[in-house]
């Protein structure tokens, strides 16, 4: 492949050179199912969805693993506060995440393994690390990774161990676990069961009843489904430390090559701050899709480079909805004139058959801004063909535009989005606009019938000034947004 991706570990663009030629193995850190999803959670899934679509277009097969963290301190605490069983709490929000992924057209992973479904693999990994001299038990049911035993600890985030105070996430620190550490920078692999926690939130192990530390699941599950070495590990930039640094340490300590490339996406921010529940600036997927088409939410998340933050403000969704409406209207007009290109034909175009500039942009670290510029060029070419009623050219531009949009998961005529844009709040807005425009078009038709050409032109110009284009055809006038 010609694809180059920015590798967070080396801090430079690297060619994608798969472990197995013709096949991509990718592990993406998925949801910790402690609460409802917001757009910040969906950023990774949407960004890596475009990567997977592009790789598949290039003829590669993909094994895509996106885990579910269905037990941790936060899940246990929040479920207890709400009076729920912890596993029911986790299942509830896992389903909400699945619904949000589906609503935004995110392709399902090859496998979505749960942490609780892989306890034996995690226990085996701990035993392996102890045997290799990288881990130790404290005699109280806890097991820790000895960070000083791993020579390359800190290499992912380019930090020196002596400069660190801790290698635990703040939300995972508790006094009972900290007490048994030989070094405060060691991190927990196995956490002893507590009398204050549900009995069924722990498992038997050689070190006593307990549950895995947060980082362990990803090392164990990536090995289970992708092998000792795989191509890409992905996730939000906030996971680089300590989560991904600790994953790498565990896997390297076990003697595995682990991830060849580390690809991280930036945050969704509000007023410059990372979107999170603790900041109280959450925008839920359900709320946003009630306000605008789900495709517009995806557009807002898809059309910014994955390494750039998305500043979400009052204008973000309306701007995305307007852009989506314009693209959708173009595709609908081309279908009216030239018929609908079958989805199989749309998705069959290879990078060599797509516009060269589009493929070059996607191969350059998934440069969606450059890719969008090419899409808009072909929108213009398609509009010229529509004006000329050049059916062959209209069909060609429909094929190219839809095929490029499909790489971004945004083909308006795909089964995912066909008809979706006229649902919910968007339907009411569209119907209201259509009624107003139709009234002006009827008034213009009356003026034309009376040969009052000046008034007919004035009415058409009034609509054009408002961004509404009127086109006269054999079956009467039609309209679309500019």
C-alpha positions in Angstrom: 0.0 0.0 0.0 1.0 3.6 -0.5 -0.7 4.5 2.8 1.5 6.4 5.4 0.2 7.0 8.9 1.6 9.2 11.7 3.0 6.9 14.3 2.8 8.4 17.8 5.7 6.4 19.1 8.2 7.5 16.5 6.5 10.9 16.0 6.7 10.7 12.3 4.9 9.4 9.2 5.5 5.7 8.7 4.5 3.4 5.8 2.0 0.8 6.5 3.9 -2.5 6.1 1.6 -5.3 7.3 2.9 -8.2 9.4 0.9 -10.4 7.0 1.0 -9.1 3.4 -2.5 -8.3 2.2 -4.0 -8.3 5.7 -4.4 -5.6 8.4 -4.7 -6.4 12.1 -6.0 -3.4 14.1 -6.8 -3.1 17.8 -8.9 -0.1 18.9 -9.5 0.8 22.5 -13.3 0.9 22.8 -15.7 2.0 25.5 -15.6 1.7 29.2 -19.3 1.2 29.5 -20.0 3.3 32.6 -22.5 5.8 31.1 -24.2 6.9 27.9 -22.1 7.8 24.8 -21.4 11.3 23.7 -19.7 12.5 20.5 -16.3 12.6 22.2 -16.6 8.8 22.7 -17.5 8.3 19.1 -14.6 10.3 17.7 -12.2 7.2 17.6 -14.8 4.9 16.2 -15.6 7.2 13.3 -11.9 8.1 12.6 -10.8 4.5 12.5 -13.9 3.5 10.4 -12.5 5.7 7.6 -9.1 4.0 7.9 -10.7 0.5 7.7 -12.9 1.5 4.7 -9.9 2.9 2.9 -7.7 -0.2 3.6 -10.4 -2.5 2.4 -10.7 -0.4 -0.8 -7.1 -1.0 -1.3 -7.8 -4.8 -1.5 -6.7 -5.7 2.0 -8.6 -7.9 4.4 -9.0 -6.6 8.0 -9.3 -8.1 11.4 -10.6 -5.3 13.5 -10.8 -5.7 17.3 -12.6 -3.1 19.4 -12.8 -4.1 23.1 -15.4 -3.4 25.7 -14.2 -2.6 29.2 -17.2 -4.0 31.2 -15.7 -3.9 34.7 -13.6 -1.4 36.5 -13.7 0.9 39.5 -16.0 3.4 37.9 -18.5 0.9 36.7 -18.6 -0.7 40.2 -19.0 2.7 41.9 -21.7 4.1 39.6 -23.7 0.9 39.5 -23.7 0.8 43.3 -24.7 4.4 43.6 -27.7 3.7 41.2 -28.7 0.5 43.0 -28.0 -1.6 39.9 -26.1 -4.9 39.6 -22.7 -4.0 38.0 -23.1 -6.4 35.1 -26.6 -5.0 34.3 -25.2 -1.5 34.4 -22.4 -2.4 32.0 -24.8 -4.2 29.6 -27.2 -1.3 29.5 -24.5 1.1 28.4 -22.8 -1.3 26.0 -26.1 -1.5 24.2 -26.3 2.3 24.1 -22.8 2.4 22.6 -23.7 -0.2 20.0 -26.8 1.8 19.0 -24.8 5.0 18.7 -22.2 3.2 16.5 -25.0 1.9 14.3 -26.7 5.3 14.1 -23.5 6.9 12.8 -22.9 4.2 10.2 -19.8 2.8 11.9 -18.8 -0.6 10.5 -19.0 -3.4 13.2 -15.7 -4.8 14.4 -14.6 -8.3 13.5 -14.9 -9.0 17.2 -15.8 -6.9 20.3 -14.3 -8.8 23.2 -15.3 -8.0 26.8 -12.8 -7.8 29.6 -14.9 -10.2 31.7 -14.9 -12.7 28.9 -11.2 -13.1 28.9 -10.2 -13.6 32.6 -8.2 -16.9 31.9 -6.1 -15.2 29.3 -5.4 -12.3 31.7 -4.4 -14.7 34.5 -2.1 -16.6 32.1 -0.4 -13.3 31.1 0.2 -12.3 34.7 1.8 -15.7 35.4 4.0 -15.3 32.4 5.1 -11.8 33.6 5.9 -13.1 37.1 7.9 -16.0 35.6 9.8 -13.5 33.4 10.7 -11.3 36.5 8.5 -8.4 35.4 5.7 -8.7 38.0 5.4 -9.6 41.7 2.6 -10.4 44.2 2.3 -8.5 47.5 0.9 -11.5 49.5 -2.4 -9.6 50.0 -4.0 -10.7 46.7 -2.6 -7.9 44.5 -0.1 -8.3 41.7 2.0 -5.4 40.2 4.1 -4.8 37.1 7.6 -3.8 38.0 8.2 -0.9 35.7 12.0 -0.7 36.4 12.3 -4.3 35.1 11.2 -3.2 31.6 14.0 -1.4 29.8 11.9 0.4 27.3 9.2 1.6 29.8 8.3 5.2 28.7 9.4 4.7 25.1 5.8 5.1 23.7 5.4 8.5 25.3 9.1 9.4 25.2 9.2 9.9 29.0 11.9 9.1 31.6 10.7 6.9 34.4 12.4 9.0 37.1 10.3 12.0 36.0 7.1 10.2 36.7 5.1 10.2 39.9 2.7 7.4 39.0 1.8 5.1 36.1 -1.8 4.7 37.2 -4.8 6.5 35.9 -6.1 8.8 38.6 -9.5 7.1 38.6 -7.9 3.7 39.2 -5.8 4.7 42.3 -6.9 3.5 45.7 -5.0 3.2 49.0 -5.5 -0.6 49.3 -3.8 -1.3 46.0 -1.1 1.3 46.4 0.0 -0.1 49.8 1.7 -3.2 48.4 3.8 -1.5 45.7 7.6 -1.7 45.9 7.7 1.5 43.8 4.8 4.0 43.6 5.3 3.9 39.8 4.5 0.2 39.5 0.9 -0.5 38.3 -1.7 -3.1 39.2 -2.1 -6.3 37.1 -4.5 -8.0 39.6 -6.5 -6.3 42.3 -7.6 -8.2 45.4 -11.3 -8.5 46.0 -12.8 -6.0 48.5 -15.5 -6.7 51.0 -17.3 -3.5 49.9 -17.6 -4.8 46.3 -20.0 -7.4 44.9 -18.8 -11.0 45.3 -19.5 -11.7 41.6 -17.2 -8.8 40.6 -14.2 -11.0 41.3 -12.6 -14.3 40.1 -10.4 -17.0 41.5 -6.7 -16.8 40.7 -3.4 -18.2 42.0 -3.0 -14.9 44.1 -6.4 -14.9 45.6 -9.9 -13.8 44.5 -9.9 -10.5 42.6 -10.1 -8.9 39.2 -7.7 -7.6 36.5 -6.2 -4.2 36.5 -7.4 -1.9 33.7 -4.5 -2.2 31.3 -4.2 -6.0 31.3 -7.3 -6.8 29.2 -6.0 -5.1 26.1 -2.7 -6.9 26.1 -4.4 -10.3 26.6 -7.2 -9.7 24.1 -5.0 -8.3 21.3 -2.8 -11.4 21.7 -5.8 -13.6 21.6 -7.3 -12.2 18.4 -4.3 -10.6 16.5 -1.3 -12.6 17.7 2.0 -11.6 19.3 2.6 -8.8 16.8 0.0 -6.8 14.8 -0.2 -3.7 12.6 -2.0 -0.9 14.4 -3.1 0.0 17.9 -5.5 2.9 18.0 -7.3 5.1 20.5 -7.8 8.6 21.8 -4.7 10.7 22.5 -5.6 10.7 26.2 -5.0 7.0 26.4 -1.3 7.2 25.5 -0.3 7.5 29.1 -0.7 5.6 31.2 -3.0 3.1 29.5 -1.1 2.5 26.2 2.3 2.8 27.8 1.3 0.1 30.3 -0.2 -2.1 27.6 3.1 -2.0 25.7 5.1 -2.7 28.8 3.0 -5.8 29.6 3.2 -7.1 26.1 6.9 -6.5 25.6 7.5 -8.0 29.0 5.7 -11.1 27.8 8.1 -11.3 24.9 5.6 -10.1 22.3 6.3 -7.6 19.5 2.8 -6.0 20.0 1.8 -3.0 17.9 4.0 -1.9 14.9 2.2 1.5 14.6 0.4 3.6 17.2 -2.3 5.8 15.7 -4.1 8.3 18.1 -7.0 10.6 17.4 -7.4 14.0 19.1 -10.2 15.1 21.3 -13.6 16.7 20.8 -13.4 19.8 22.8 -15.9 22.4 24.1 -14.5 25.8 24.9 -11.0 24.4 24.6 -11.5 21.6 27.1 -11.8 17.9 26.4 -15.4 16.7 26.3 -16.0 14.6 29.3 -18.7 13.9 31.9 -16.6 15.4 34.7 -16.6 18.8 32.9 -20.3 18.8 32.5 -20.1 19.6 28.8 -21.4 16.3 27.4 -23.4 16.2 24.1 -25.1 12.9 23.9 -25.5 11.1 20.5 -29.3 10.8 21.1 -29.7 14.5 21.7 -27.7 15.5 18.6 -29.5 13.1 16.3 -32.8 14.5 17.5 -31.6 17.9 16.5 -30.1 17.0 13.1 -29.7 13.9 10.8 -27.3 11.3 12.2 -25.3 11.7 9.0 -24.7 15.4 9.9 -23.2 14.3 13.2 -21.0 11.9 11.4 -20.0 14.7 8.9 -18.9 16.9 11.8 -16.8 14.1 13.2 -15.4 12.8 9.8 -14.3 16.0 8.0 -11.6 17.1 10.5 -8.2 15.3 10.5 -8.1 12.6 13.1 -5.0 14.2 14.8 -6.8 17.6 15.0 -9.2 18.5 17.8 -12.8 19.2 16.9 -14.0 22.3 18.8 -17.8 21.6 19.2 -19.8 24.8 19.5 -23.3 26.0 18.6 -22.5 26.4 14.9 -20.9 22.9 14.5 -23.9 20.8 13.9 -25.9 23.4 11.7 -22.8 23.8 9.5 -22.4 20.1 9.2 -26.1 19.7 8.4 -25.9 22.3 5.7 -22.9 20.6 4.1 -24.6 17.2 4.3 -27.8 18.6 2.8 -25.9 20.1 -0.1 -24.1 16.8 -0.9 -27.3 14.8 -0.5 -29.2 17.1 -2.8 -26.5 16.8 -5.5 -26.7 13.0 -5.4 -30.5 13.0 -5.5 -30.4 15.3 -8.6 -27.9 13.0 -10.4 -30.1 10.0 -9.6 -33.1 11.9 -11.1 -31.2 12.6 -14.3 -29.0 9.6 -14.8 -30.5 6.9 -12.5 -28.9 5.4 -9.4 -25.5 3.8 -9.7 -25.7 0.4 -7.8 -24.0 0.4 -4.4 -21.8 -2.5 -5.4 -20.4 -0.4 -8.3 -19.8 2.5 -6.0 -17.9 0.5 -3.5 -15.9 -1.4 -6.1 -13.7 1.5 -7.2 -10.1 1.0 -6.2 -7.7 3.8 -5.2 -6.3 3.6 -8.7 -9.7 4.2 -10.2 -10.6 7.1 -7.9 -9.4 10.7 -8.6 -5.6 10.7 -8.1 -5.7 13.7 -5.8 -8.3 12.0 -3.5 -6.3 8.8 -3.2 -3.1 10.8 -2.6 -4.8 12.7 0.2 -6.1 9.5 1.9 -2.7 7.8 1.6 -1.2 10.9 3.3 -2.2 10.0 6.9 -5.9 10.1 6.0 -5.9 13.7 5.0 -9.7 14.2 4.9 -9.4 18.0 4.2 -7.5 17.3 1.0 -10.0 14.5 0.1 -13.0 16.8 0.7 -11.5 19.4 -1.7 -11.5 16.8 -4.4 -15.0 15.8 -3.6 -16.1 19.4 -4.0 -14.3 19.7 -7.3 -16.4 16.8 -8.6 -19.5 18.3 -7.2 -18.9 21.3 -9.3 -18.2 19.2 -12.4 -21.4 17.3 -11.7 -23.4 20.5 -11.5 -22.0 21.6 -14.8 -23.0 18.2 -16.3 -26.5 18.6 -14.8 -26.9 22.0 -16.3 -25.9 20.6 -19.7 -28.1 17.5 -19.2 -25.1 15.4 -20.1 -26.4 12.1 -18.8 -23.2 10.1 -19.2 -21.2 12.8 -17.4 -23.8 13.1 -14.7 -23.6 9.3 -14.1 -19.8 9.4 -14.0 -19.7 12.2 -11.5 -22.4 10.5 -9.3 -20.2 7.4 -9.3 -17.0 9.2 -8.3 -18.6 11.5 -5.7 -20.5 8.7 -4.0 -17.5 6.4 -4.1 -15.3 9.0 -2.4 -18.0 9.8 0.1 -18.4 6.1 0.8 -14.8 6.0 2.0 -15.8 8.5 4.7 -19.0 6.5 5.4 -21.2 9.2 3.9 -22.6 8.0 0.6 -26.2 9.6 0.7 -27.6 6.8 -1.5 -26.1 4.0 0.7 -28.6 1.7 2.6 -27.3 3.5 5.8 -28.4 7.0 4.8 -31.1 6.6 2.1 -34.2 8.2 3.4 -32.5 9.0 6.8 -32.2 12.7 6.2 -35.9 13.3 6.2 -36.5 11.8 9.7 -36.8 13.5 13.0 -36.3 17.2 13.4 -34.8 17.5 9.9 -38.0 16.3 8.4 -40.1 19.1 10.0 -37.5 21.7 8.9 -37.4 20.3 5.3 -41.2 20.2 5.0 -41.5 23.8 6.3 -38.9 25.0 3.8 -40.4 23.0 0.9 -43.9 24.5 1.6 -42.5 28.1 1.5 -40.4 27.5 -1.6 -43.3 25.7 -3.4 -45.5 28.7 -2.8 -43.0 31.0 -4.4 -42.5 28.6 -7.3 -46.3 28.5 -7.9 -46.4 32.3 -7.9 -43.6 32.3 -10.4 -45.4 29.8 -12.6 -48.5 32.0 -12.5 -46.3 35.0 -13.5 -44.8 33.0 -16.4 -48.3 31.9 -17.5 -49.3 35.6 -17.6 -46.0 36.4 -19.5 -45.0 38.7 -16.7 -41.3 37.7 -17.2 -39.9 40.5 -15.0 -41.9 39.3 -12.0 -41.0 35.6 -12.7 -37.3 36.5 -12.8 -37.6 38.6 -9.7 -39.1 35.6 -7.8 -36.5 33.3 -9.0 -33.7 35.8 -8.0 -35.3 36.1 -4.5 -35.0 32.4 -4.0 -31.4 32.3 -5.4 -30.4 35.1 -2.9 -31.7 32.8 -0.1 -29.6 29.9 -1.4 -32.4 28.1 -3.2 -31.8 27.1 -6.9 -34.8 26.6 -9.1 -34.5 24.4 -12.2 -37.1 24.3 -14.9 -37.8 20.8 -16.4 -40.3 19.1 -18.7 -42.3 18.1 -15.6 -42.2 21.6 -14.0 -39.8 23.4 -11.7 -37.8 21.7 -9.0 -35.6 23.2 -6.3 -32.5 22.4 -4.3 -30.1 24.2 -2.0 -27.1 25.9 -3.5 
